[in-house]
Every structure is written in structure tokens, then in C-alpha cells.
């Protein structure tokens, strides 16, 4: 189960990587325990996280 979740996170990060404004090392530590780990929800969360990173990076300049 853990390896499957790691693969899903890696794939979601790979798909959203081009949305980042600059190269970053991404480390994801899921903190919420859930019974349902599907790609759609992981992908949506990674997308939100990258958007937040971009907004904060833009404000810091």
C-alpha cells in the first residue's frame, strides 16, 4: 500500500512539475490518514500545493 501511494504522488508531481516557476526539490509527506487514496484526489492536492508555492514565490519578489 505504501509503495502504491508513493507511486501515485510521484506521478502527480511529475505531471504538475512544469507549472512551477522555478526548479525545486519537492518532498511530500502526507499527514492525513484516509481510507481512500485515489489518483484524482492526490493530483488535485498536488496541483493546489504547486499553485500556492507559485503565489508565495511571486509575492516574495
PQR file with spaces between the fields and no chain letter, atoms N, CA, C, O and H, PARSE charges and radii, in Angstrom:
ATOM       1  N    UNK     1       0.819   -1.194    0.000 -0.4000 1.5000
ATOM       2  CA   UNK     1       0.000    0.000    0.000 -0.0000 2.0000
ATOM       3  C    UNK     1       0.865    1.261    0.000  0.5500 1.7000
ATOM       4  O    UNK     1       0.603    2.196   -0.757 -0.5500 1.4000
ATOM       5  N    UNK     2       1.885    1.286    0.841 -0.4000 1.5000
ATOM       6  CA   UNK     2       2.735    2.478    0.924 -0.0000 2.0000
ATOM       7  C    UNK     2       3.426    2.762   -0.400  0.5500 1.7000
ATOM       8  O    UNK     2       3.496    3.915   -0.826 -0.5500 1.4000
ATOM       9  H    UNK     2       2.098    0.527    1.456  0.4000 1.0000
ATOM      10  N    UNK     3       3.944    1.714   -1.065 -0.4000 1.5000
ATOM      11  CA   UNK     3       4.621    1.919   -2.346 -0.0000 2.0000
ATOM      12  C    UNK     3       3.655    2.421   -3.412  0.5500 1.7000
ATOM      13  O    UNK     3       4.032    3.236   -4.253 -0.5500 1.4000
ATOM      14  H    UNK     3       3.887    0.778   -0.719  0.4000 1.0000
ATOM      15  N    UNK     4       2.420    1.944   -3.385 -0.4000 1.5000
ATOM      16  CA   UNK     4       1.417    2.401   -4.343 -0.0000 2.0000
ATOM      17  C    UNK     4       1.151    3.884   -4.146  0.5500 1.7000
ATOM      18  O    UNK     4       1.069    4.633   -5.120 -0.5500 1.4000
ATOM      19  H    UNK     4       2.114    1.281   -2.702  0.4000 1.0000
ATOM      20  N    UNK     5       1.018    4.312   -2.913 -0.4000 1.5000
ATOM      21  CA   UNK     5       0.773    5.723   -2.624 -0.0000 2.0000
ATOM      22  C    UNK     5       1.958    6.564   -3.080  0.5500 1.7000
ATOM      23  O    UNK     5       1.773    7.639   -3.650 -0.5500 1.4000
ATOM      24  H    UNK     5       1.084    3.703   -2.122  0.4000 1.0000
ATOM      25  N    UNK     6       3.165    6.086   -2.837 -0.4000 1.5000
ATOM      26  CA   UNK     6       4.361    6.816   -3.278 -0.0000 2.0000
ATOM      27  C    UNK     6       4.372    6.967   -4.795  0.5500 1.7000
ATOM      28  O    UNK     6       4.720    8.028   -5.312 -0.5500 1.4000
ATOM      29  H    UNK     6       3.316    5.212   -2.374  0.4000 1.0000
ATOM      30  N    UNK     7       3.992    5.907   -5.508 -0.4000 1.5000
ATOM      31  CA   UNK     7       3.937    5.980   -6.976 -0.0000 2.0000
ATOM      32  C    UNK     7       2.906    7.001   -7.440  0.5500 1.7000
ATOM      33  O    UNK     7       3.150    7.751   -8.386 -0.5500 1.4000
ATOM      34  H    UNK     7       3.709    5.045   -5.087  0.4000 1.0000
ATOM      35  N    UNK     8       1.754    7.030   -6.774 -0.4000 1.5000
ATOM      36  CA   UNK     8       0.724    7.997   -7.144 -0.0000 2.0000
ATOM      37  C    UNK     8       1.211    9.428   -6.924  0.5500 1.7000
ATOM      38  O    UNK     8       0.982   10.299   -7.763 -0.5500 1.4000
ATOM      39  H    UNK     8       1.556    6.421   -6.005  0.4000 1.0000
ATOM      40  N    UNK     9       1.881    9.671   -5.797 -0.4000 1.5000
ATOM      41  CA   UNK     9       2.416   11.006   -5.525 -0.0000 2.0000
ATOM      42  C    UNK     9       3.486   11.380   -6.541  0.5500 1.7000
ATOM      43  O    UNK     9       3.499   12.507   -7.036 -0.5500 1.4000
ATOM      44  H    UNK     9       2.067    8.963   -5.115  0.4000 1.0000
ATOM      45  N    UNK    10       4.378   10.457   -6.858 -0.4000 1.5000
ATOM      46  CA   UNK    10       5.430   10.753   -7.847 -0.0000 2.0000
ATOM      47  C    UNK    10       4.836   11.109   -9.199  0.5500 1.7000
ATOM      48  O    UNK    10       5.300   12.042   -9.853 -0.5500 1.4000
ATOM      49  H    UNK    10       4.368    9.541   -6.455  0.4000 1.0000
ATOM      50  N    UNK    11       3.804   10.369   -9.630 -0.4000 1.5000
ATOM      51  CA   UNK    11       3.178   10.638  -10.916 -0.0000 2.0000
ATOM      52  C    UNK    11       2.490   12.001  -10.906  0.5500 1.7000
ATOM      53  O    UNK    11       2.590   12.747  -11.879 -0.5500 1.4000
ATOM      54  H    UNK    11       3.427    9.610   -9.098  0.4000 1.0000
ATOM      55  N    UNK    12       1.798   12.332   -9.828 -0.4000 1.5000
ATOM      56  CA   UNK    12       1.125   13.635   -9.745 -0.0000 2.0000
ATOM      57  C    UNK    12       2.145   14.771   -9.780  0.5500 1.7000
ATOM      58  O    UNK    12       1.923   15.777  -10.454 -0.5500 1.4000
ATOM      59  H    UNK    12       1.716   11.726   -9.037  0.4000 1.0000
ATOM      60  N    UNK    13       3.250   14.624   -9.070 -0.4000 1.5000
ATOM      61  CA   UNK    13       4.298   15.656   -9.083 -0.0000 2.0000
ATOM      62  C    UNK    13       4.893   15.768  -10.480  0.5500 1.7000
ATOM      63  O    UNK    13       5.142   16.874  -10.958 -0.5500 1.4000
ATOM      64  H    UNK    13       3.431   13.807   -8.523  0.4000 1.0000
ATOM      65  N    UNK    14       5.124   14.639  -11.137 -0.4000 1.5000
ATOM      66  CA   UNK    14       5.680   14.659  -12.486 -0.0000 2.0000
ATOM      67  C    UNK    14       4.757   15.417  -13.447  0.5500 1.7000
ATOM      68  O    UNK    14       5.230   16.181  -14.289 -0.5500 1.4000
ATOM      69  H    UNK    14       4.922   13.740  -10.749  0.4000 1.0000
ATOM      70  N    UNK    15       3.454   15.209  -13.325 -0.4000 1.5000
ATOM      71  CA   UNK    15       2.500   15.858  -14.217 -0.0000 2.0000
ATOM      72  C    UNK    15       2.403   17.364  -13.970  0.5500 1.7000
ATOM      73  O    UNK    15       2.138   18.123  -14.903 -0.5500 1.4000
ATOM      74  H    UNK    15       3.070   14.588  -12.641  0.4000 1.0000
ATOM      75  N    UNK    16       2.612   17.804  -12.731 -0.4000 1.5000
ATOM      76  CA   UNK    16       2.474   19.222  -12.390 -0.0000 2.0000
ATOM      77  C    UNK    16       3.805   19.968  -12.344  0.5500 1.7000
ATOM      78  O    UNK    16       3.826   21.182  -12.143 -0.5500 1.4000
ATOM      79  H    UNK    16       2.828   17.188  -11.973  0.4000 1.0000
ATOM      80  N    UNK    17       4.895   19.266  -12.524 -0.4000 1.5000
ATOM      81  CA   UNK    17       6.229   19.862  -12.391 -0.0000 2.0000
ATOM      82  C    UNK    17       6.418   21.080  -13.293  0.5500 1.7000
ATOM      83  O    UNK    17       7.080   22.039  -12.896 -0.5500 1.4000
ATOM      84  H    UNK    17       4.878   18.279  -12.687  0.4000 1.0000
ATOM      85  N    UNK    18       5.858   21.060  -14.477 -0.4000 1.5000
ATOM      86  CA   UNK    18       6.050   22.169  -15.422 -0.0000 2.0000
ATOM      87  C    UNK    18       5.315   23.436  -14.978  0.5500 1.7000
ATOM      88  O    UNK    18       5.572   24.509  -15.524 -0.5500 1.4000
ATOM      89  H    UNK    18       5.320   20.281  -14.799  0.4000 1.0000
ATOM      90  N    UNK    19       4.415   23.340  -14.009 -0.4000 1.5000
ATOM      91  CA   UNK    19       3.672   24.506  -13.530 -0.0000 2.0000
ATOM      92  C    UNK    19       4.487   25.371  -12.577  0.5500 1.7000
ATOM      93  O    UNK    19       4.113   26.514  -12.315 -0.5500 1.4000
ATOM      94  H    UNK    19       4.206   22.468  -13.566  0.4000 1.0000
ATOM      95  N    UNK    20       5.576   24.856  -12.061 -0.4000 1.5000
ATOM      96  CA   UNK    20       6.388   25.620  -11.112 -0.0000 2.0000
ATOM      97  C    UNK    20       7.173   26.704  -11.833  0.5500 1.7000
ATOM      98  O    UNK    20       7.628   26.507  -12.960 -0.5500 1.4000
ATOM      99  H    UNK    20       5.879   23.927  -12.273  0.4000 1.0000
ATOM     100  N    UNK    21       7.330   27.848  -11.178 -0.4000 1.5000
ATOM     101  CA   UNK    21       8.053   28.975  -11.772 -0.0000 2.0000
ATOM     102  C    UNK    21       9.557   28.763  -11.813  0.5500 1.7000
ATOM     103  O    UNK    21      10.248   29.336  -12.656 -0.5500 1.4000
ATOM     104  H    UNK    21       6.961   28.008  -10.263  0.4000 1.0000
ATOM     105  N    UNK    22      10.063   27.943  -10.907 -0.4000 1.5000
ATOM     106  CA   UNK    22      11.498   27.694  -10.869 -0.0000 2.0000
ATOM     107  C    UNK    22      11.735   26.266  -10.401  0.5500 1.7000
ATOM     108  O    UNK    22      10.845   25.663   -9.801 -0.5500 1.4000
ATOM     109  H    UNK    22       9.502   27.478  -10.222  0.4000 1.0000
ATOM     110  N    UNK    23      12.913   25.715  -10.661 -0.4000 1.5000
ATOM     111  CA   UNK    23      13.195   24.342  -10.227 -0.0000 2.0000
ATOM     112  C    UNK    23      13.222   24.245   -8.699  0.5500 1.7000
ATOM     113  O    UNK    23      13.816   25.083   -8.021 -0.5500 1.4000
ATOM     114  H    UNK    23      13.635   26.205  -11.148  0.4000 1.0000
ATOM     115  N    UNK    24      12.582   23.231   -8.185 -0.4000 1.5000
ATOM     116  CA   UNK    24      12.560   22.991   -6.747 -0.0000 2.0000
ATOM     117  C    UNK    24      12.706   21.506   -6.473  0.5500 1.7000
ATOM     118  O    UNK    24      12.365   20.671   -7.311 -0.5500 1.4000
ATOM     119  H    UNK    24      12.100   22.550   -8.736  0.4000 1.0000
ATOM     120  N    UNK    25      13.206   21.192   -5.319 -0.4000 1.5000
ATOM     121  CA   UNK    25      13.166   19.824   -4.835 -0.0000 2.0000
ATOM     122  C    UNK    25      11.887   19.690   -4.031  0.5500 1.7000
ATOM     123  O    UNK    25      11.650   20.448   -3.090 -0.5500 1.4000
ATOM     124  H    UNK    25      13.483   21.870   -4.639  0.4000 1.0000
ATOM     125  N    UNK    26      11.072   18.728   -4.403 -0.4000 1.5000
ATOM     126  CA   UNK    26       9.771   18.570   -3.771 -0.0000 2.0000
ATOM     127  C    UNK    26       9.787   17.341   -2.877  0.5500 1.7000
ATOM     128  O    UNK    26      10.107   16.240   -3.324 -0.5500 1.4000
ATOM     129  H    UNK    26      11.265   18.112   -5.167  0.4000 1.0000
ATOM     130  N    UNK    27       9.441   17.536   -1.621 -0.4000 1.5000
ATOM     131  CA   UNK    27       9.280   16.429   -0.677 -0.0000 2.0000
ATOM     132  C    UNK    27       7.862   16.484   -0.144  0.5500 1.7000
ATOM     133  O    UNK    27       7.447   17.495    0.423 -0.5500 1.4000
ATOM     134  H    UNK    27       9.181   18.430   -1.258  0.4000 1.0000
ATOM     135  N    UNK    28       7.124   15.418   -0.320 -0.4000 1.5000
ATOM     136  CA   UNK    28       5.725   15.389    0.104 -0.0000 2.0000
ATOM     137  C    UNK    28       5.580   14.390    1.236  0.5500 1.7000
ATOM     138  O    UNK    28       5.991   13.236    1.122 -0.5500 1.4000
ATOM     139  H    UNK    28       7.460   14.596   -0.781  0.4000 1.0000
ATOM     140  N    UNK    29       4.988   14.852    2.333 -0.4000 1.5000
ATOM     141  CA   UNK    29       4.720   13.986    3.479 -0.0000 2.0000
ATOM     142  C    UNK    29       3.224   14.065    3.753  0.5500 1.7000
ATOM     143  O    UNK    29       2.757   15.039    4.343 -0.5500 1.4000
ATOM     144  H    UNK    29       4.654   15.790    2.426  0.4000 1.0000
ATOM     145  N    UNK    30       2.476   13.064    3.340 -0.4000 1.5000
ATOM     146  CA   UNK    30       1.038   13.105    3.590 -0.0000 2.0000
ATOM     147  C    UNK    30       0.759   12.984    5.084  0.5500 1.7000
ATOM     148  O    UNK    30       1.254   12.061    5.730 -0.5500 1.4000
ATOM     149  H    UNK    30       2.856   12.272    2.861  0.4000 1.0000
ATOM     150  N    UNK    31      -0.022   13.897    5.634 -0.4000 1.5000
ATOM     151  CA   UNK    31      -0.270   13.911    7.068 -0.0000 2.0000
ATOM     152  C    UNK    31      -1.649   13.396    7.442  0.5500 1.7000
ATOM     153  O    UNK    31      -1.869   13.000    8.586 -0.5500 1.4000
ATOM     154  H    UNK    31      -0.424   14.647    5.109  0.4000 1.0000
ATOM     155  N    UNK    32      -2.561   13.394    6.518 -0.4000 1.5000
ATOM     156  CA   UNK    32      -3.914   12.975    6.822 -0.0000 2.0000
ATOM     157  C    UNK    32      -4.082   11.493    6.507  0.5500 1.7000
ATOM     158  O    UNK    32      -3.743   11.029    5.418 -0.5500 1.4000
ATOM     159  H    UNK    32      -2.382   13.716    5.588  0.4000 1.0000
ATOM     160  N    UNK    33      -4.596   10.785    7.454 -0.4000 1.5000
ATOM     161  CA   UNK    33      -4.890    9.366    7.188 -0.0000 2.0000
ATOM     162  C    UNK    33      -6.263    9.277    6.562  0.5500 1.7000
ATOM     163  O    UNK    33      -7.232    9.842    7.068 -0.5500 1.4000
ATOM     164  H    UNK    33      -4.871   11.162    8.339  0.4000 1.0000
ATOM     165  N    UNK    34      -6.332    8.569    5.472 -0.4000 1.5000
ATOM     166  CA   UNK    34      -7.611    8.397    4.786 -0.0000 2.0000
ATOM     167  C    UNK    34      -7.717    6.967    4.304  0.5500 1.7000
ATOM     168  O    UNK    34      -6.705    6.299    4.097 -0.5500 1.4000
ATOM     169  H    UNK    34      -5.544    8.109    5.061  0.4000 1.0000
ATOM     170  N    UNK    35      -8.900    6.512    4.131 -0.4000 1.5000
ATOM     171  CA   UNK    35      -9.100    5.142    3.653 -0.0000 2.0000
ATOM     172  C    UNK    35      -9.045    5.077    2.134  0.5500 1.7000
ATOM     173  O    UNK    35      -8.870    4.005    1.553 -0.5500 1.4000
ATOM     174  H    UNK    35      -9.722    7.055    4.299  0.4000 1.0000
ATOM     175  N    UNK    36      -9.194    6.229    1.498 -0.4000 1.5000
ATOM     176  CA   UNK    36      -9.254    6.244    0.043 -0.0000 2.0000
ATOM     177  C    UNK    36      -8.120    7.096   -0.522  0.5500 1.7000
ATOM     178  O    UNK    36      -8.143    8.322   -0.406 -0.5500 1.4000
ATOM     179  H    UNK    36      -9.335    7.099    1.970  0.4000 1.0000
ATOM     180  N    UNK    37      -7.154    6.462   -1.119 -0.4000 1.5000
ATOM     181  CA   UNK    37      -6.057    7.161   -1.793 -0.0000 2.0000
ATOM     182  C    UNK    37      -6.246    6.929   -3.278  0.5500 1.7000
ATOM     183  O    UNK    37      -5.783    5.922   -3.813 -0.5500 1.4000
ATOM     184  H    UNK    37      -7.136    5.466   -1.214  0.4000 1.0000
ATOM     185  N    UNK    38      -6.920    7.846   -3.950 -0.4000 1.5000
ATOM     186  CA   UNK    38      -7.071    7.711   -5.396 -0.0000 2.0000
ATOM     187  C    UNK    38      -6.259    8.797   -6.090  0.5500 1.7000
ATOM     188  O    UNK    38      -5.944    9.832   -5.503 -0.5500 1.4000
ATOM     189  H    UNK    38      -7.296    8.665   -3.516  0.4000 1.0000
ATOM     190  N    UNK    39      -5.933    8.540   -7.335 -0.4000 1.5000
ATOM     191  CA   UNK    39      -5.060    9.447   -8.065 -0.0000 2.0000
ATOM     192  C    UNK    39      -5.694   10.824   -8.230  0.5500 1.7000
ATOM     193  O    UNK    39      -4.996   11.836   -8.157 -0.5500 1.4000
ATOM     194  H    UNK    39      -6.189    7.699   -7.811  0.4000 1.0000
ATOM     195  N    UNK    40      -6.994   10.877   -8.451 -0.4000 1.5000
ATOM     196  CA   UNK    40      -7.655   12.162   -8.689 -0.0000 2.0000
ATOM     197  C    UNK    40      -7.508   13.099   -7.493  0.5500 1.7000
ATOM     198  O    UNK    40      -7.231   14.286   -7.667 -0.5500 1.4000
ATOM     199  H    UNK    40      -7.561   10.056   -8.511  0.4000 1.0000
ATOM     200  N    UNK    41      -7.691   12.579   -6.291 -0.4000 1.5000
ATOM     201  CA   UNK    41      -7.581   13.446   -5.110 -0.0000 2.0000
ATOM     202  C    UNK    41      -6.128   13.841   -4.845  0.5500 1.7000
ATOM     203  O    UNK    41      -5.862   14.979   -4.457 -0.5500 1.4000
ATOM     204  H    UNK    41      -7.916   11.614   -6.150  0.4000 1.0000
ATOM     205  N    UNK    42      -5.200   12.930   -5.044 -0.4000 1.5000
ATOM     206  CA   UNK    42      -3.785   13.253   -4.868 -0.0000 2.0000
ATOM     207  C    UNK    42      -3.348   14.286   -5.904  0.5500 1.7000
ATOM     208  O    UNK    42      -2.641   15.239   -5.577 -0.5500 1.4000
ATOM     209  H    UNK    42      -5.416   12.006   -5.359  0.4000 1.0000
ATOM     210  N    UNK    43      -3.766   14.094   -7.142 -0.4000 1.5000
ATOM     211  CA   UNK    43      -3.419   15.014   -8.222 -0.0000 2.0000
ATOM     212  C    UNK    43      -3.967   16.419   -7.938  0.5500 1.7000
ATOM     213  O    UNK    43      -3.278   17.414   -8.161 -0.5500 1.4000
ATOM     214  H    UNK    43      -4.340   13.319   -7.407  0.4000 1.0000
ATOM     215  N    UNK    44      -5.193   16.493   -7.452 -0.4000 1.5000
ATOM     216  CA   UNK    44      -5.787   17.793   -7.141 -0.0000 2.0000
ATOM     217  C    UNK    44      -5.021   18.489   -6.012  0.5500 1.7000
ATOM     218  O    UNK    44      -4.792   19.697   -6.077 -0.5500 1.4000
ATOM     219  H    UNK    44      -5.753   15.684   -7.271  0.4000 1.0000
ATOM     220  N    UNK    45      -4.627   17.749   -4.989 -0.4000 1.5000
ATOM     221  CA   UNK    45      -3.888   18.337   -3.868 -0.0000 2.0000
ATOM     222  C    UNK    45      -2.501   18.817   -4.294  0.5500 1.7000
ATOM     223  O    UNK    45      -2.052   19.877   -3.858 -0.5500 1.4000
ATOM     224  H    UNK    45      -4.813   16.768   -4.936  0.4000 1.0000
ATOM     225  N    UNK    46      -1.826   18.048   -5.138 -0.4000 1.5000
ATOM     226  CA   UNK    46      -0.508   18.455   -5.641 -0.0000 2.0000
ATOM     227  C    UNK    46      -0.656   19.727   -6.476  0.5500 1.7000
ATOM     228  O    UNK    46       0.163   20.639   -6.366 -0.5500 1.4000
ATOM     229  H    UNK    46      -2.191   17.187   -5.492  0.4000 1.0000
ATOM     230  N    UNK    47      -1.689   19.792   -7.307 -0.4000 1.5000
ATOM     231  CA   UNK    47      -1.941   20.994   -8.102 -0.0000 2.0000
ATOM     232  C    UNK    47      -2.161   22.220   -7.221  0.5500 1.7000
ATOM     233  O    UNK    47      -1.623   23.290   -7.504 -0.5500 1.4000
ATOM     234  H    UNK    47      -2.355   19.051   -7.397  0.4000 1.0000
ATOM     235  N    UNK    48      -2.950   22.073   -6.151 -0.4000 1.5000
ATOM     236  CA   UNK    48      -3.181   23.183   -5.223 -0.0000 2.0000
ATOM     237  C    UNK    48      -1.883   23.591   -4.535  0.5500 1.7000
ATOM     238  O    UNK    48      -1.607   24.778   -4.365 -0.5500 1.4000
ATOM     239  H    UNK    48      -3.387   21.203   -5.921  0.4000 1.0000
ATOM     240  N    UNK    49      -1.091   22.599   -4.141 -0.4000 1.5000
ATOM     241  CA   UNK    49       0.171   22.882   -3.457 -0.0000 2.0000
ATOM     242  C    UNK    49       1.121   23.666   -4.375  0.5500 1.7000
ATOM     243  O    UNK    49       1.749   24.627   -3.929 -0.5500 1.4000
ATOM     244  H    UNK    49      -1.315   21.634   -4.278  0.4000 1.0000
ATOM     245  N    UNK    50       1.233   23.271   -5.638 -0.4000 1.5000
ATOM     246  CA   UNK    50       2.126   23.968   -6.559 -0.0000 2.0000
ATOM     247  C    UNK    50       1.632   25.380   -6.843  0.5500 1.7000
ATOM     248  O    UNK    50       2.444   26.296   -6.979 -0.5500 1.4000
ATOM     249  H    UNK    50       0.723   22.491   -6.000  0.4000 1.0000
ATOM     250  N    UNK    51       0.315   25.578   -6.935 -0.4000 1.5000
ATOM     251  CA   UNK    51      -0.227   26.924   -7.119 -0.0000 2.0000
ATOM     252  C    UNK    51       0.111   27.810   -5.927  0.5500 1.7000
ATOM     253  O    UNK    51       0.459   28.977   -6.102 -0.5500 1.4000
ATOM     254  H    UNK    51      -0.344   24.834   -6.825  0.4000 1.0000
ATOM     255  N    UNK    52       0.013   27.270   -4.729 -0.4000 1.5000
ATOM     256  CA   UNK    52       0.353   28.016   -3.518 -0.0000 2.0000
ATOM     257  C    UNK    52       1.843   28.384   -3.513  0.5500 1.7000
ATOM     258  O    UNK    52       2.207   29.504   -3.153 -0.5500 1.4000
ATOM     259  H    UNK    52      -0.270   26.322   -4.587  0.4000 1.0000
ATOM     260  N    UNK    53       2.686   27.452   -3.909 -0.4000 1.5000
ATOM     261  CA   UNK    53       4.129   27.728   -3.983 -0.0000 2.0000
ATOM     262  C    UNK    53       4.391   28.861   -4.962  0.5500 1.7000
ATOM     263  O    UNK    53       5.174   29.763   -4.664 -0.5500 1.4000
ATOM     264  H    UNK    53       2.389   26.543   -4.202  0.4000 1.0000
ATOM     265  N    UNK    54       3.753   28.831   -6.120 -0.4000 1.5000
ATOM     266  CA   UNK    54       3.947   29.886   -7.120 -0.0000 2.0000
ATOM     267  C    UNK    54       3.462   31.234   -6.618  0.5500 1.7000
ATOM     268  O    UNK    54       4.132   32.244   -6.833 -0.5500 1.4000
ATOM     269  H    UNK    54       3.117   28.098   -6.362  0.4000 1.0000
ATOM     270  N    UNK    55       2.306   31.276   -5.949 -0.4000 1.5000
ATOM     271  CA   UNK    55       1.801   32.543   -5.419 -0.0000 2.0000
ATOM     272  C    UNK    55       2.735   33.111   -4.376  0.5500 1.7000
ATOM     273  O    UNK    55       3.001   34.313   -4.383 -0.5500 1.4000
ATOM     274  H    UNK    55       1.761   30.456   -5.774  0.4000 1.0000
ATOM     275  N    UNK    56       3.238   32.288   -3.485 -0.4000 1.5000
ATOM     276  CA   UNK    56       4.153   32.769   -2.451 -0.0000 2.0000
ATOM     277  C    UNK    56       5.468   33.234   -3.044  0.5500 1.7000
ATOM     278  O    UNK    56       6.064   34.202   -2.571 -0.5500 1.4000
ATOM     279  H    UNK    56       3.022   31.311   -3.480  0.4000 1.0000
ATOM     280  N    UNK    57       5.924   32.538   -4.091 -0.4000 1.5000
ATOM     281  CA   UNK    57       7.168   32.935   -4.746 -0.0000 2.0000
ATOM     282  C    UNK    57       6.998   34.279   -5.443  0.5500 1.7000
ATOM     283  O    UNK    57       7.922   35.093   -5.435 -0.5500 1.4000
ATOM     284  H    UNK    57       5.441   31.752   -4.476  0.4000 1.0000
ATOM     285  N    UNK    58       5.854   34.525   -6.037 -0.4000 1.5000
ATOM     286  CA   UNK    58       5.574   35.773   -6.731 -0.0000 2.0000
ATOM     287  C    UNK    58       5.494   36.937   -5.734  0.5500 1.7000
ATOM     288  O    UNK    58       5.996   38.025   -6.017 -0.5500 1.4000
ATOM     289  H    UNK    58       5.104   33.864   -6.044  0.4000 1.0000
ATOM     290  N    UNK    59       4.873   36.717   -4.580 -0.4000 1.5000
ATOM     291  CA   UNK    59       4.766   37.772   -3.569 -0.0000 2.0000
ATOM     292  C    UNK    59       6.104   38.095   -2.928  0.5500 1.7000
ATOM     293  O    UNK    59       6.310   39.225   -2.486 -0.5500 1.4000
ATOM     294  H    UNK    59       4.466   35.833   -4.350  0.4000 1.0000
ATOM     295  N    UNK    60       7.026   37.131   -2.864 -0.4000 1.5000
ATOM     296  CA   UNK    60       8.311   37.344   -2.207 -0.0000 2.0000
ATOM     297  C    UNK    60       9.228   38.243   -3.026  0.5500 1.7000
ATOM     298  O    UNK    60      10.185   38.795   -2.484 -0.5500 1.4000
ATOM     299  H    UNK    60       6.859   36.213   -3.223  0.4000 1.0000
ATOM     300  N    UNK    61       8.959   38.402   -4.305 -0.4000 1.5000
ATOM     301  CA   UNK    61       9.853   39.192   -5.170 -0.0000 2.0000
ATOM     302  C    UNK    61       9.626   40.648   -5.034  0.5500 1.7000
ATOM     303  O    UNK    61      10.297   41.442   -5.693 -0.5500 1.4000
ATOM     304  H    UNK    61       8.181   37.954   -4.745  0.4000 1.0000
